Every structure is written in C-alpha cells, then in structure tokens.
Amino acid sequence: MTGEFGGALPAAVEEGVGGFRTTIENTTERGGVNYGEFIEEVRTFMDRARAACPTTELNDDILSRLRAINDLLKGVTIDEWYAPSGTRTDLPARGNIMLPPYTFLDQGADGVVATLRFRRFHLGGNSAVHGGYVGLAVDEVMGLAAGLARGITRTAYLTINYRSVTPLDTDLELKAWVDRTEGRKTFLRATLSDGDRVCADAEALFILLNPGQR
Ligand SMILES: CCCCC/C=C\C/C=C\C/C=C\C/C=C\CCCC(=O)SCCNC(=O)CCNC(=O)[C@H](O)C(C)(C)COP(=O)(O)OP(=O)(O)OC[C@H]1O[C@@H](n2cnc3c(N)ncnc32)[C@H](O)[C@@H]1OP(=O)(O)O
C-alpha cells in the first residue's frame, strides 16, 4: 500500500488477526471527548457542500480555511486500526463519515435492528437516496450482524432489491438477520423500512475469514 495513509494493513496481516482486527483496544476516548461533535460537524459540512452554490469569493474563503484545517489534520494522521473514525463504537456509525449515521436498537447473534437517517450528502435525485448508499448501509449492518453471529467476515455477494424510493431526512429501520450457516458461510437477509413501507430488501453471503486472511 502506498500514499499518505499507506502501510497499515500488512502489519495486521503479519500479526495474523484477519481482515478486520479483532484485538483493537476498544476505548472510546480516542479523538477526545468532543470527537463525536467533530464528526457530526463534518457530516453537516458534507451536507452543506452538496447543497451549496457559493460565490467565487465565498468559495475561495472556504477553500483557504479548508486547506488550513486539512494541514492540521495531516499532522495527527495515524494508522487505520487506532484512528477513531470507524472504531469509536460509542458513536453513530462507529464515527465513520462514509456511512449514514446509524445506531443500534437491538443487537445479538440472531441479528440486529438499527435506526438510520440518510441526509443531503446521500442524495441520489429528486429527494431520494442514492442506491449505492442504500447498499453501503445494508452491507455495513449485515456485516455487523454476521460479525456478531460468527466473527470477522467479508461480503462474498450482496443482492439488493429496491422496492420503493428511500427518503432523505427520515428515520428508517434497518433489520439484518442470519438466515442460515454452512461452514464458513453465513447467509443473511435484511430489510430497510420507512414505517410499514419496505424501501429495500437484501440477501447476502458473508464468509468467515481464516486466521491471517486479509
Ligand atoms: C461488532 C464489532 C464492532 C467492532 C468495531 C471496531 C472496529 C471496526 C472494525 C471492523 C468493522 C466491523 C464490521 C465491518 C462492517 C461491515 C462489513 C462490510 C464487509 C465488506 O464490505 S467486505 C468488502 C467487500 N468484500 C470483499 O472485498 C471480499 C473479496 N473476496 C474475498 O476476499 C474472497 O473471495 C472471500 C474471503 C469472500 C472468500 O474467499 P476464500 O478464499 O476465503 O474462500 P472460498 O473462495 O474458498 O469460498 C468459501 C466458500 O464460499 C463460497 N463462495 C465464495 N464466494 C462466493 C460467491 N460470491 N457466491 C457464492 N458462493 C461463494 C465458495 O464457493 C466456498 O464454498 P464451499 O466451501 O461450499 O466450496
């Protein structure tokens, strides 16, 4: 792996802990006590960046401030295993700005129920969520359901049926549950609903990783 953030994965593979490290020190202090507010502010920035049509002057003003902020963040870059984004389990969507913010209502070996809300950042068109973001949310929550049931897995396939338009700015319910298992294979199902209306349903196969498997 090369580039500004490269080099983190090979060390983990050498340690033989599999594709997603399970032995991470799972503290919720990393990033500081206000890290969750920072992530939420970044999300708001992403929403507004998608919605805004700035003047040239405003664009240039924001650009110079953003460059200064990016320089600050570059000075505190660390490897993926200890970066709080994606590993702060106390925050919506593990503090991962890539994901629509979700929180669990219920979680166990049989399955999980999460509530989530897509925002302007996730717009596809005509006030509807982009289908790729639906897939992202479903993959994430099914992956966590597979993880709770079996251990660390990777998605082998994921089939999504888009049943009706998924709305922005609406609290939705995402359920994912284990349908059956065969050896390393876990077959799961999921539904994404707006109240009684099903927006999407899905079926997927997740494969339990072998020790040291990337
Ligand atoms: C809950 C804890 C929270 C902790 C939080 C803290 C930190 C956060 C850390 C982690 C994050 C936590 C959760 C993650 C959340 C979301 C997860 C997202 C998951 C993904 O988004 S992950 C990216 C996309 N994913 C890939 O990047 C996979 C690329 N791929 C491969 O890496 C290999 O392909 C692999 C490994 C899949 C299999 O490879 P392999 O060599 O291990 O096994 P093999 O090929 O032998 O398959 C074994 C058996 O599955 C059958 N099989 C395989 N593929 C099939 C298919 N497509 N259709 C039908 N059957 C299939 C075979 O036919 C055989 O079946 P049989 O045994 O019956 O012959």
The ligand as a Gaussian input file, in Angstrom:
#p B3LYP/6-31G(d) Opt

LIG

0 1
 C      -19.063000      -5.971000      16.019000
 C      -17.668000      -5.436000      16.268000
 C      -17.531000      -3.970000      16.077000
 C      -16.116000      -3.588000      16.298000
 C      -15.818000      -2.213000      15.756000
 C      -14.418000      -1.986000      15.903000
 C      -13.682000      -1.805000      14.844000
 C      -14.236000      -1.876000      13.482000
 C      -13.603000      -2.987000      12.752000
 C      -14.268000      -3.694000      11.832000
 C      -15.543000      -3.311000      11.233000
 C      -16.634000      -4.217000      11.679000
 C      -17.578000      -4.633000      10.898000
 C      -17.499000      -4.413000       9.442000
 C      -18.786000      -3.918000       8.960000
 C      -19.189000      -4.139000       7.758000
 C      -18.565000      -5.185000       6.899000
 C      -18.501000      -4.809000       5.441000
 C      -17.971000      -6.037000       4.771000
 C      -17.437000      -5.729000       3.437000
 O      -17.909000      -4.934000       2.700000
 S      -16.057000      -6.634000       2.947000
 C      -15.592000      -5.860000       1.410000
 C      -16.204000      -6.496000       0.191000
 N      -15.826000      -7.897000       0.064000
 C      -14.632000      -8.273000      -0.358000
 O      -13.747000      -7.477000      -0.636000
 C      -14.415000      -9.766000      -0.469000
 C      -13.461000     -10.118000      -1.601000
 N      -13.424000     -11.545000      -1.719000
 C      -12.651000     -12.282000      -0.915000
 O      -11.857000     -11.770000      -0.138000
 C      -12.827000     -13.753000      -1.007000
 O      -13.416000     -14.106000      -2.200000
 C      -13.669000     -14.311000       0.170000
 C      -12.966000     -14.029000       1.511000
 C      -15.093000     -13.722000       0.192000
 C      -13.790000     -15.817000       0.025000
 O      -12.527000     -16.338000      -0.366000
 P      -11.845000     -17.569000       0.409000
 O      -10.643000     -17.955000      -0.403000
 O      -11.643000     -17.259000       1.831000
 O      -12.927000     -18.694000       0.363000
 P      -13.505000     -19.510000      -0.881000
 O      -13.339000     -18.815000      -2.164000
 O      -12.962000     -20.912000      -0.764000
 O      -15.063000     -19.537000      -0.545000
 C      -15.561000     -20.177000       0.631000
 C      -16.927000     -20.739000       0.279000
 O      -17.789000     -19.655000      -0.114000
 C      -18.253000     -19.845000      -1.466000
 N      -18.282000     -18.536000      -2.134000
 C      -17.315000     -17.581000      -2.108000
 N      -17.692000     -16.532000      -2.801000
 C      -18.940000     -16.796000      -3.274000
 C      -19.878000     -16.081000      -4.046000
 N      -19.613000     -14.845000      -4.493000
 N      -21.057000     -16.649000      -4.329000
 C      -21.344000     -17.896000      -3.875000
 N      -20.504000     -18.625000      -3.111000
 C      -19.324000     -18.102000      -2.832000
 C      -17.228000     -20.775000      -2.100000
 O      -17.814000     -21.481000      -3.188000
 C      -16.904000     -21.682000      -0.937000
 O      -17.972000     -22.569000      -0.748000
 P      -17.703000     -24.125000      -0.430000
 O      -16.870000     -24.164000       0.819000
 O      -19.072000     -24.716000      -0.228000
 O      -16.987000     -24.681000      -1.615000

